């Protein structure tokens, strides 16, 4: 179960001196919402089978263990954190996760569809490719079989696609697949006492992109409505892009 501690932006925002990130004083942190549902689904499958374990894996600094311990309080068995204080893009995160997943050799790999802060939905897909696993994205229902799983995946417009996938496989879980449980006070205290296995990352490669600058965009005069045929609108969009990009 791959999880992430996400940054939650408040009503006010200030940027760091280099203008490449949000000042941490203006951020709160929490377990990614999609990962909450994914953890709950993993727990339910193990409980239904009366077998197996749920291993929570995350990439980040020591502070990321707070989100991991919420999963442990829900009932996850173990936690593994790949230590990294550096900013990583989704592909680098996937490379860090891949080393741990290979060593664990799981029957299923879960991840949330996306993270609430980056909203890229890239890590799960990249991880499946690195592990050479079949994957199904935006999963809303899972039925395990013998060496396979039948899953519902959500498409645009409310359409559902039913897919049978061989296992091991990687599934990215959509919100609403279940109702995540609340951890009891006793479970929370027990989770605080559990030791999280900390590992060092291998070669993560160069980042696929870099943030050059963050800023609050100036307020304009409002939207400009483009009228005409599709060709006329496309031509106008082309002119606007060229005007603003030089």
PyMOL commands that set and color helices and strands:
alter all, ss='L'
color gray80, all
select helices_A, chain A and resi 24-26+33-49+62-74+90-104+123-131+156-158+185-193+230-245
alter helices_A, ss='H'
color red, helices_A
select strands_A, chain A and resi 5-9+27-31+55-60+78-83+108-112+134-144+148-154+160-166+169-173+197-200
alter strands_A, ss='S'
color yellow, strands_A
deselect
rebuild
show_as cartoon
